[in-house]
Amino acid sequence: VGDFGAEELFGRIDRAFGGIPAGDPVPPVRATEPPQLGERRITLRRPTPTAYLRVAYRAPAGKHTDTAALLVADAVLSGGKGMGLGGGGPMGRSARLYRALVASGLARSASSDFDLYVDPFLFSIGATALPGTAPERIEAAVDAEVARLATEPVPDHELARAMKQVRAQYVYSGEGVTNQAFWLGQMEIVDSYRRAETFVAELAAVTPEDIRRVARTYLTPAARTIGWLIPAGDGGGSATDVLAAAMPFRRWSIGGAPAPGPTESAARTGRAPFERTELDNGIVILGQARPDAPTVVVRMRFEAGSANDPEGREGLAAFTARMLARGQEGRTFEQFNEATDDLGASLGVEANRTFVELGLRCLREDLPAMLDLAADVLRRPSFPEDEIAKVRNELMTGIREAENDTRSAADLAMRRLLYPVGHPSARRTIGTAESVAAIGRDDLVAFHRDRFGPKVLTVAIVGGVADLAEAAGLIGARFGDWTAHAEPPTPPPPAVRPVEPAQVRVLIPAKSQADLAIGFPVPERSHPDHYALDTANLILGRLGLMGRLGANVRDSQGLAYYAYSQVESGREGGVWVGKAGVDPKDIERALAGIEAEVQRLRDEPVAEDELADAKSYSTGVLPLALESNDGVAATLLALERFDLGLDYLDRYPAIINALTREDLRAAAVAHLDPERLVVGVAMPPEESEG
């Protein structure tokens, strides 16, 4: 998929690969698994902060004619899911499992899942209980919803909602040539690439009776396997699906470009221009119009992150962010969920240390309605007491999971060595159990009143709009009269270089792995050495399979399950972070291996081919970052945040290509010191090691 001539490209492929012998044919696998004739059940009791349920039913292969009905049944249970390599945001907060388990206060999350595979696979359902909820109540609620799917026809309005979500996710999955190529390739593997063209018609043909039939056929008690993880002991274990650290991703970094003016654009051959304008009340609007695109992404970012949390109310920004969609003037949370799900759209609000950000994705024709919802969410939240109680319970569960997750615990321990007590970077964004328990409705109302307003709002809108004028008109009609007086906050101070190395170990029972988080302060993004340092780190801990750290510490020495590093640079300063997962007995050897690689980066210039690969990666990944609407929106916000100018992406390749081996070594010498690293380790107690 992309800008090429098919005949010419196929010829090149044939010349490159056509001479390779085909080899012996792979013998077909003729064995089929016999049907499951009775329920299978396993219950594990481990130190864990809450109970986790997983139910799996046997499901057919992707070629089977029942797969379309099963996909729609999955959407009825828990909303439409992203397809292929990507898709839209989460949907389904008006769906059956969410209503029965999450909205009722039994669970923190609940979902179902079905996808297309070459071989028969699974239709699964999962739930994470809120602390104190009896597992039997969770399982009974799941059983009731599965039974209802098999016995009662899905009402027309509910089926229409599920269909809209599945069709919308199909459209979202086609954003960008990479997603399109993946989707075609996946269909060819599972069945035929031509099915990608007929798939929507398959879904549209599904009837309520089809859903009831496949539920009776596949979602039967005799053909299911049930797994429970039940808390035991002191709650020292944790599922890692909540706050586990993610692998690094590319952030477009900084230079010393002047701030863009009130209106400007940067065009590039083959790319629609990036544009910027500002409303009279101070709202900055960034955009890239893609008039032919069927979808739109909007990101609305406020400088209202957890750095603004008052003492004793840590977690207030995160609490407020989660409450904004939980009810607005004249609209309940249930009605809000129905409105977004009816449109096959997603809208969510999240907080980090610096920002609270609303993100929405919708089909082009639904943008005005979704912006109406966004305006109510951001300007007119109602903070209902019953939803406050639910969000508090969800946050408490997240805190307990984070405290007992080795990656999260190691990262926090490292940052507490870099920053003084009370610094926003030395605490979790979601706060502590004590601080979240102390937050009341008055705190939420006051935080929203004092921290949200036009002067701290930047909007990025990308996709199916005619031009920036249309986008600005849509935003201005809903936010142009907003006069809240929130001002940009004073940023917290950066980390100070440690005078000596330090290490803290956090013991977490019932674990088999230790996680390491290593840190050292680095300069702000606008520092002249940023590009050299970032590129040096690319070679150290990211390029290929986790760079030199992956090649040496992980592959050659076999000391780590993963090992990587990244540069986290902000406007006022940043941190170089290295991370690894190791066997507890290998902690010191793994640390020594990482320190040795940092020292090597200082002692000798990188190899010519390493630098060439790093430059090729850094410049070559640009088009991929700009394929999707959301990728462009994130890029626009970064350009504004760091005063880079809208022509930054045009200048970026020259900046990277000008770097030399000595530039990288000098930056490593100036800004990384392996003899003064701080280390957070989260590990099992000694009696649990091995």
N, C-alpha and C positions, 0 to 999 in steps of 0.2 A: 504494500500500500504506500503510495507517495508519488513524488514527482519523478517519473521515469517512463521510458517507452517499454511496453511489455515485451515486444518481440526482441528488442535489443538486449534487454536484461536477461530474458530466458536464454539467449545465445551465450551471454557471458557466463551464466550459471552452468550451461552445458559444457563450455570449454574448460571451466574450472573443475567441475566435478564429474562430468560425463564419462571420463576415462577410468574412474575408480570401479573395479569389479563389484558387481552386486552382492556376491557372496551367496552362500546357501540360503534358501528360503527358511524363514522361521517357522517351525512346525506349529500348526494351530493348536490352541489349548481347547480340548474338547470336553474336559471335565467340568461339571457344573456342581456348585455347592447344593446339597439337598436342602429342602425347606426346613426351617426351624419349627419344631413341633411343640415347643414349650418355652415358657418364659425362663430367661437366665438372669440371675441377679447376683451382684457382688456389692458388699458393703465394707468400706475401709474406714477404720477409726484411727485418726492421726491428729496430732496437735495442729489445729487449723482454726482460723477466726470465725468461720461460719460453715454451714452445710452447703454442699454442691451436688446437684443432680444432673445426670446425663442419661437419656433414654434413646435407644437406637432401634430402628425397625429396618428390616431388609427392604431394599428398593431396587427397581430394575435398572438395566444399563441405559445409557443415553439414547440409544436408537429406539427404545421401546415406545410404543404409541401412547403409553400412560404418562410419559414424563411431563408433558405440558400441563395435564391436570394436577400432577403432584407439585409442580412449581406454583400453580395458582393456589393450591391448598396450603402450601408453605406461606404464601403471602397472606392468606386469610388468617392463619395462626399468628404470624409475627411480622407482616409487612413485606414489601418487595425488597429484594436484595440486589446488590451490585453484581453484574454479570461479567464474565471474562476477566480481563486484567484489572478492571476498575468499574466504577459505577457511581451512582449518586450517593448521597449521605444516608444515614440511617432513617428508616421509616418504620411505621407499625406501632406507634404509641396509642393508636385507637384500635389496634388489632386485639384478637381474643386473649392471647397469652399475657400481653401487657395489662389488659384490664383485669384479668382473673388473678394475676400474681403480683404485679408491681403496683398498679393503682389501688389494689385492695390492701396493700401494706404487708403482704407476705414475703415478697422477694425484692432484692435490689435490681435484678435483671432476669429476663426470661426471653428465650428465642427458640426458633426452629431453623432447620437448615436442610436444603436439598439442592443438589447440583447434578450436572450431567457428567458421566464418566464412561469410559470404554466398557468397563465391566460392571456388573451389578454392585451397588454400594449401599449407602444408608440414607435414611430419612431420620434426622435426629432432633431431639428437643433437649434444651438445657436450662437450668435455673440456678441462681445464686440466692440462697435464703438470707433474709435479714436475721441478725442475731436474735435468738429467742424464739424463732418460728419453728414449730415442730416439723420435722421432715415429712411426717404423714400428711400434714395439711398441704404441703407443696405438691406431693405426688397425687393426692386426691384431686387437686385443682387441675393438674395436667391431664389426668385421666378423664375428668369431666369434659374438658375441651376437645380431646381426641374423640371421645364417644359422641359428642354433639356433632362433630364433623361427619361422623359415619351414619348418624341417624336422622339429622335434620338438614333439609336443603338450605344452602347458604342464601340468605335474602338477597334480592336483586341489588339493593343499594350497597350492601357489603361486598358483593361480587364485583360491582362496578368500581368500587374503591380499590380492591385488590388488583383488578385488571389495569386500572390507571397507573398504579405503582409499578407493576411489572413492565408495562409498556414504557413508562418513563425511564426505568432503570435500563431497559434495552437501548433507549436513545442515549442516555448518559454513557453507556459502555462504548459508544462509538466516537467519543471525543478524542481526537488526535489519531494520527496514523499508527502509533504503537498499539493503542487499544484496538483499533480496527483490525490490524494484522493479527494480534493475539486472538481476537474473537473468531476470525476466519480460520486460523490454524487450529484452535481448539475444536471448532465444529468439524473440521476435516479429520482430526484424530478420533473424535467421538462418533462421527457419522459421515457427513459430507459438507464441504464448505458452502454448497448451495443452500443448505438448510438455514444458514444465517439470513438469507433473503426471505424465507418463508416462516421464520420462527414466530414473528408477531401474529401472523394469521393463525398459526397453531394455537397460540394462547387465546386469541379472540374467540376461537371456536369452542372453548371449554364451557360447559354448562354446570349448573348446580348438581345435576344428577351425576355428571362425570366426577365431580369432587367427592360426592358421597360414595360412589362406586370405588374409587381408588383408596379412600379411607377404609372402607370395609375390606378391601383386598389386601392392603399392605400394612395398615396401622392397627394390627390386631394384638391383643394381649399375649397370645401364644407365640407370636413371632418377634417379640421385643426382648432386648437386653437392657437391664437397668443397673446403673452404677451410682452409688452414693459415697461421698466423702463426708464423714461425720466428725465433728469436733471431739477430741479426746484430750485429756491432760490439761496443759496450761495454755492451749491455743497458740503454740509456737510455730506452726506451719502456715503455709499460705499458698493459695493458687496465684499464679503470676500473671493473670490476664488483666489486671487492673492498672497497676502503676509501674510495671516492670520497665526498665530503661529500654528504649528503642535503639536500633542501630543508627549510626549517624546518617544524615542526609545532607545534600549540598545546599548551603545557604549562600546567596549571592552577596559577596562582600563589598567592601567599601573603598573609597578613595577620598580625595579631598575636593571633590567637585563642589561648586557653589550650589546653594539651594535654588530650586527652580522658582521662577517667577509666578505671578498669579495665574497666567495661562501660557502653556507652551506645549509643544509636541516634538516627538523624535521619530522620524520615519526611517525605515530601513527597507531595502529592496526585498520584496516578497513578504513583508510583514506589515500589518495594519499599524498605524501610528499609536504610540502611547500618548495619552493626553491628560491634561490636568486643568482643573478650574477650582474656584473657591466661591462658596456662597457668601452672602453679605454677613451672615452670623458666624462665619469662621469655619464652617465645615469644608474640608478639602475633599474633592472628588477626583479620583483617578480612573481612567478607563481605557479599554481597547474595544472598539466596536467591531463586531463580526456579524454583519447584517444577515448573512445566510445561515448562521448557526441556529439550531433549534433549541438551544439551552442557554441559560444565563447563570452566572455565579456572582454573588454579591458578598463582600466581606466588609463589615463595619467594625472598626477598631477604635476602642477608647483607651486612653492612658489612665487606666483605673485598676491596675493589677494588684497583686497581693503585697507589693511594696508599700501600699497605702493602708494596710491593715493596722488598726490601732493596737497598742499593747493590751493583752488580755482578750482580744477579739481576733486573734490570728485565724485565718480562714474566711474572713468576712467577705472579701472580694469573690472568692470561689462560691460561697454560699449565695451571695447576691446574684451572681451570674446564673446559677442553676435555678434560682427562683423567678427570673424574669419571664420565662415562658410558662410558668406554673399558674398563670391567671392574670388577666388584665381587666380593666374597667369594662364591665358588661360581658365578659367572656371567661368561662371556667377553663381549667387545664384540659378537661375532657373535650370541650368544644374546640379549643385550640388544636388539639391533636387530630380531631376529625377534619378540621379545615385543611391542615397540611397534608394529611393522608389522602383526602379526597382529590387533591391536586397532583398527587405523586411527587410531592416536593419535600424538601427537608429544611429545617431551620433549627439551629442549636446555638447555645451561648456557652462559652468556656472562658476560664480565667487562667493566666499564668502570672509570673512575677511582675510583668510590666503592663500587660494589657488585659482587658476584657474584650472579647471579640465575638460578634454575631456573624455566623456564616449561613447563607442560604443558597440553595440550588433549586432551580425550577425550569419547566419548559417556558419558552419565550412568551407564549400567550398568557401565562399565569403570573408574569412578573408584577403587574400592578397590584393584584390581589395579595401576593406575598410581601410586597413592600408595605401594604396596609397593615398586615400582621406584624411586620418588623417594627413599624412605627408604634404600634400598641405595646409590643414587648419592651421596647426601649424607653418609651415616654410615659406609659400609663400602666405599669405593673401594679397588681393589687396586693401581693404578698399575703395570700390567705393562710390562716393559722394551720389548717389541716395539711396543706402542702408543705409548710415550714417543718412540721413534725416529720413528714415523710423524707424530705431532703436531709434533715438532720440525721435520721437513721441511716440513709445511704452514705452520707459523709463519714459517719462513725464507722461503718463497715469498711469503707475505703481506707480510713486511717489505720484500722487494725490490720488490714491486709498489707498496707505499706510498711508498717512497723515490723512485720514478720516476713517481708520479702527481702532476700539477701541483696539483690541489686539496689533496691531503693534504700535499704539501710546503709549499705556501704557508701553510696553517693552522698547521703545526708551527713554521715560521719566525716567524710572528706571535706565537705563544704563548711562544716563547723570548725574545722581546723584552719580554714582560710579566712573566715569572717568572724567578727566579734559577736558575742551574745547579743541577741536582739536584731541583728542585721537581717533584712528580708531574705537574703540568699542563704542564711544559716537555719532556715526553717522550711517546712513543707508548705506548699501553696494551699493545701486544704486544711492546714492548722493542726491542732491537737484535740484529743477528746475533751480536754478541759475547756479549751477556748471555744470549740464548736458548741459545747453544752451551754456556754454563757451567752451565746448570740441570740438575741430576741428580735421580734418584729421591728421594734423601734430602731435597732441597729441597722437592719436591712433598709428600712425606709430612709434613714439618714445617710447611709452610704450612697444609695442611689441618688438622692437629692444633691449631695455635695460633690460627687465624683463623675457624674454623667452630664454631658452637655455638648453643645456644638463646638466649643473651642478645643475640646480634647478628642474630637471625632474625625477620623479619616475613613473615607469610603472608597473601595475599589469595586468596579463593576465591569464585567467582561462577558462578552457573548452576544446574543441576539438582540442588539439594539442598533438603531440606524446610525447614531453618532453620539458624541459626548453631550451634545446639546439635549438630546432626548433623555439620556441618563440623568443629566443634571436637573432637567425638568421633573422627572419622576421623583428624584430625591428631594428637590426643593419643595414640591407640593406637599410633602409629608413631614419635612424637617426644617423647612426654611423659616418658619415662625418660632422655632424653639429658641428660648432665651435663657435657659438655665446657665448659671454663672460658674460652673466648674472650670478651674484653671489647671494648666499642666502642673503636675506635682514636681517637687524637688527630687532629683534622682539620688539614690543612696550612694555612699562612697564605694569606690572599687576595692578589691582585695589588696592587701599589702603583702609584699614578698616576705615569706618566712625567713627568719635568720638561721634556722636549722631544720633538719628533717623531722617529721613527726608521724606517728602512726597510732590509730585507735582501732581496737577490735571490738566488734559487737557480736555477742553470742546469741544464736537463734537455735532453739532445739529442733530436732526432727528434720534436719537438713543433711544432705550428703555432699553439697558443693559449697565452696567459698567463693565470694565475689569480691573483687578488688576495684577500688576507685582511687585514682591517683590524680592529684591536681597541682597546678602551679599558675600563679597570676600571669596574665599576658596583657599587652596594651589594648587600648580602645581600637575600634575598627578604622578610625581615621588616621591612625599612626602610619607613617611611611613604610614601616616594615611589615604591615599586615599581610600583603600579598605574598611576600617571600616566606613568612612564617606559616601561612596557611598552606602554601604549596609544599613546603618542607614537611609539614604534618601529613599532607596527602600521601607522600611517599612513605612516611613513617608508619601510619596507622590506618590507611583507608584504601589506597590504590590496589586494584585487583581483589584478592581475598584478604582484606585487612592489612595490606601493606607489609612493611618489614616485620612488624610485630606479629602478624599472622604467619608470615613465612618462617620466622625464627622461633618465637616463643610457642606458637601453636603447632606448626608443621614439623620443623626440624627437631625441636627439643621435646615436643609432646607434652608441654606443661600446662596448656590451657585449652578449654573447650571453645573459647572465643577470646580474641584480644584485638583491640582497636584503640584509636585515639582520635580526638577532634579538638578543634579550636572554637571556643564559644566566645566570640568577641561582641561586645555591646558598645553603646555610645560612650560610656564612662570607663570602660575597662572590660576585662574578660578573664577567662580561665582556660588553660590547656588541660584537657582531661584524657586520661588513659584508663581503660577498663578491661577487665579480664575475669573469666570464670574458671576456677581451678579446683583441683583436688586439695583439700585442706593441708595435706602433707607437703604440697608443692608451693605453698604461698611464698616463702622466701626466695626460692629458686626462680619463680615466675617474676617476682618483683625485680630480682637482680637482672633477669633477661630484658625486662622493659627498660630499666635504668641504663643497661649497656647499649641498647639501641638509641636511646636519647643521646648518650655520650658520643656514639659513633656519628650521629647527625651533626654534632658540634666539632668533632675532630677531623672529619674528612669530607670533602665535597661529594655530593651524590653523583652517581654515575651518569654519563651523558644520556644513556638510554632511559634511565629512570626519570630524568628531567624531561626528556622528550615525551615520554608516556604521560607524565603528569600534565604537561602543557596540552597535549592532545585531548586528554580527558576533560580538563577544565574548560577548554573552549568548545570541544565537541558535544558536551552535555547540554550546552545552552539551548539548542533547538528542542531537545527533549523536555526541558523544563518549561518551555513555552507552548507545548502542544495543547495542553488542556486549559480550559477557562480558569480553573482553580490555580493552576501553576502560574498563569499570568497574573492573576489577582494577588497571589502571594509575592510575586516579584515586584509588582507596582508598590505594594505596601513597604517592602524593603527599600526600594529606591527613595521613597519619601522619608522613611524613618532615618536614613543615613545621609540625606541631602546629596544624593548621587547625581541627580539630573536625569531627565528622560532619555538622554542619549547614551547613558552608561553602558548599555549592552553593546552598543556599537564601538565603544572605546575599550571595553573589557579585554577582547582578544589581544590587542596591542600591549596592554598592561602586563598580561600573563606572558606573552611571547618575549617580552623584553627582559624577563628574569634570567639571571645567570646562576650557575652552580655556587659561586661564591656568595651571591646574594642570599641564597638559602642557608648556607653555612653561617654567615654572619648573623642572620636573624635568629638562628638556633642558639648561637653563642650568647647573643644579647638577651634573649628572652626565655630560655629554658635552662634550668640548672638541675641535673639529676642528683646532686648532692643535697638539695634542699626541698625535695618533693614531699608533699603531705599525702598520707595514704589512709583511706578508710577500708577496713576489712570487715565483712559480715560472714560468719562461719558458724558451724555447729560447735557445741562444747567438745572438749577433747575426748570425752568418753564416747561421743557419737562419730568421731572422725573415722574415715575409711569405710 
